[in-house]
Amino acid sequence: MINVSNLLVAACALVSSSAVLGFQMTPSPSYSRPSSLSHQAESRLPHSSAIMPKNSRSQGSLLRVATAMNDDKSLDDAMIRQIDRKIQNYEKKQEAYTAKLDAAKAELEKFQAAKNKYLEGLTIGGEGASDTSFSETTARSLVKSMMWRVIAGSVTFFTSLRFSGSMSTALSIVGSDFFSKAATMFIGERLMNKSTAGRKSGADGVGRSLAKALLWRLFAICNTLTMSYLIAKDLSMASKIAGSDAVFKTGLMFFYERAWAKIEWGKEYSIEFSI
């Protein structure tokens, strides 16, 4: 026996299918939208960026953040490299200063050892102590030259005044050779300083002082004779001035050198060679 309920369901399904097919097959009337309406609609549409999905906007933000982080990292790397260069530079300076400090410490220990030996009653120079080597400083040579020029210039002034009888002539002779003789004597002192001949017990010996006086007087005679002749225009007068200077100043300079031999100022002893 056919179930009535099943028949009703089948009939309803058939009717529904026919209605759907009829709706699809019925042609719809053509409709064209006005262009003005389309333009207005398009103008009211939101911009593409406004309707962009949230995940796309998030990706753009992440990209900008990543780019900024890369720029910061490059800047940090450049600063670190600059700091490294400065560190290397100061490390080199530290090594140089350390080497100088070590050398100074070694010299200090050497002189302290020499001092201790001296305080203990030992002779610093050992067997060669009587020939202790030393040299004169530039300042000592300069002072010696200028002081001697003042002394010798005074003698030359009175000698020139005596034989010429003219104050202006005497002053001209003294002034003409004051600086030239001071310069030449300074140069001579520096040259003589390179030789240790005649030095004993930390001072110039008598023989060295005499040799220096004679050598300097030989040069000074020629200088005084020349300048006196050029100024006075009289060879006889120039010869008298130079001759009287030669006798008196040779003895005077010998005693001048002996006095300076007893002065310790300006002497530098070569202790490192005699310990």
ChimeraX attribute file (.defattr): number of C-alpha atoms within 10 A of each C-alpha:
attribute: neighborCount
match mode: 1-to-1
recipient: residues
	/A:1	3
	/A:2	6
	/A:3	7
	/A:4	8
	/A:5	8
	/A:6	9
	/A:7	10
	/A:8	10
	/A:9	10
	/A:10	10
	/A:11	10
	/A:12	10
	/A:13	10
	/A:14	10
	/A:15	10
	/A:16	10
	/A:17	10
	/A:18	10
	/A:19	10
	/A:20	10
	/A:21	10
	/A:22	10
	/A:23	10
	/A:24	9
	/A:25	8
	/A:26	8
	/A:27	8
	/A:28	8
	/A:29	5
	/A:30	5
	/A:31	6
	/A:32	5
	/A:33	7
	/A:34	8
	/A:35	9
	/A:36	9
	/A:37	10
	/A:38	11
	/A:39	11
	/A:40	10
	/A:41	10
	/A:42	10
	/A:43	10
	/A:44	9
	/A:45	11
	/A:46	9
	/A:47	9
	/A:48	8
	/A:49	10
	/A:50	10
	/A:51	9
	/A:52	10
	/A:53	10
	/A:54	10
	/A:55	8
	/A:56	11
	/A:57	13
	/A:58	10
	/A:59	11
	/A:60	11
	/A:61	11
	/A:62	12
	/A:63	12
	/A:64	11
	/A:65	11
	/A:66	12
	/A:67	12
	/A:68	11
	/A:69	12
	/A:70	12
	/A:71	11
	/A:72	11
	/A:73	12
	/A:74	11
	/A:75	11
	/A:76	12
	/A:77	12
	/A:78	11
	/A:79	12
	/A:80	12
	/A:81	11
	/A:82	11
	/A:83	12
	/A:84	11
	/A:85	12
	/A:86	12
	/A:87	12
	/A:88	11
	/A:89	11
	/A:90	11
	/A:91	12
	/A:92	12
	/A:93	12
	/A:94	12
	/A:95	11
	/A:96	11
	/A:97	12
	/A:98	12
	/A:99	12
	/A:100	12
	/A:101	12
	/A:102	11
	/A:103	12
	/A:104	12
	/A:105	11
	/A:106	12
	/A:107	13
	/A:108	12
	/A:109	12
	/A:110	14
	/A:111	14
	/A:112	12
	/A:113	14
	/A:114	20
	/A:115	14
	/A:116	12
	/A:117	14
	/A:118	13
	/A:119	11
	/A:120	9
	/A:121	8
	/A:122	12
	/A:123	16
	/A:124	20
	/A:125	19
	/A:126	11
	/A:127	9
	/A:128	13
	/A:129	15
	/A:130	14
	/A:131	16
	/A:132	20
	/A:133	20
	/A:134	19
	/A:135	19
	/A:136	18
	/A:137	14
	/A:138	15
	/A:139	11
	/A:140	17
	/A:141	18
	/A:142	17
	/A:143	14
	/A:144	18
	/A:145	20
	/A:146	18
	/A:147	13
	/A:148	18
	/A:149	21
	/A:150	14
	/A:151	14
	/A:152	19
	/A:153	19
	/A:154	13
	/A:155	17
	/A:156	22
	/A:157	19
	/A:158	17
	/A:159	19
	/A:160	29
	/A:161	18
	/A:162	13
	/A:163	14
	/A:164	19
	/A:165	12
	/A:166	13
	/A:167	13
	/A:168	12
	/A:169	17
	/A:170	22
	/A:171	16
	/A:172	18
	/A:173	25
	/A:174	24
	/A:175	13
	/A:176	14
	/A:177	19
	/A:178	16
	/A:179	13
	/A:180	13
	/A:181	22
	/A:182	20
	/A:183	16
	/A:184	15
	/A:185	22
	/A:186	20
	/A:187	15
	/A:188	16
	/A:189	20
	/A:190	18
	/A:191	10
	/A:192	15
	/A:193	16
	/A:194	10
	/A:195	10
	/A:196	16
	/A:197	12
	/A:198	14
	/A:199	21
	/A:200	17
	/A:201	13
	/A:202	19
	/A:203	23
	/A:204	19
	/A:205	16
	/A:206	16
	/A:207	13
	/A:208	19
	/A:209	21
	/A:210	17
	/A:211	13
	/A:212	17
	/A:213	20
	/A:214	17
	/A:215	12
	/A:216	18
	/A:217	19
	/A:218	12
	/A:219	13
	/A:220	20
	/A:221	17
	/A:222	12
	/A:223	15
	/A:224	24
	/A:225	21
	/A:226	17
	/A:227	18
	/A:228	28
	/A:229	18
	/A:230	13
	/A:231	14
	/A:232	18
	/A:233	11
	/A:234	12
	/A:235	14
	/A:236	13
	/A:237	17
	/A:238	23
	/A:239	18
	/A:240	17
	/A:241	25
	/A:242	23
	/A:243	16
	/A:244	15
	/A:245	21
	/A:246	18
	/A:247	11
	/A:248	12
	/A:249	22
	/A:250	19
	/A:251	14
	/A:252	15
	/A:253	21
	/A:254	19
	/A:255	16
	/A:256	18
	/A:257	20
	/A:258	17
	/A:259	11
	/A:260	15
	/A:261	18
	/A:262	11
	/A:263	10
	/A:264	12
	/A:265	12
	/A:266	14
	/A:267	16
	/A:268	13
	/A:269	14
	/A:270	13
	/A:271	15
	/A:272	12
	/A:273	9
	/A:274	17
	/A:275	17
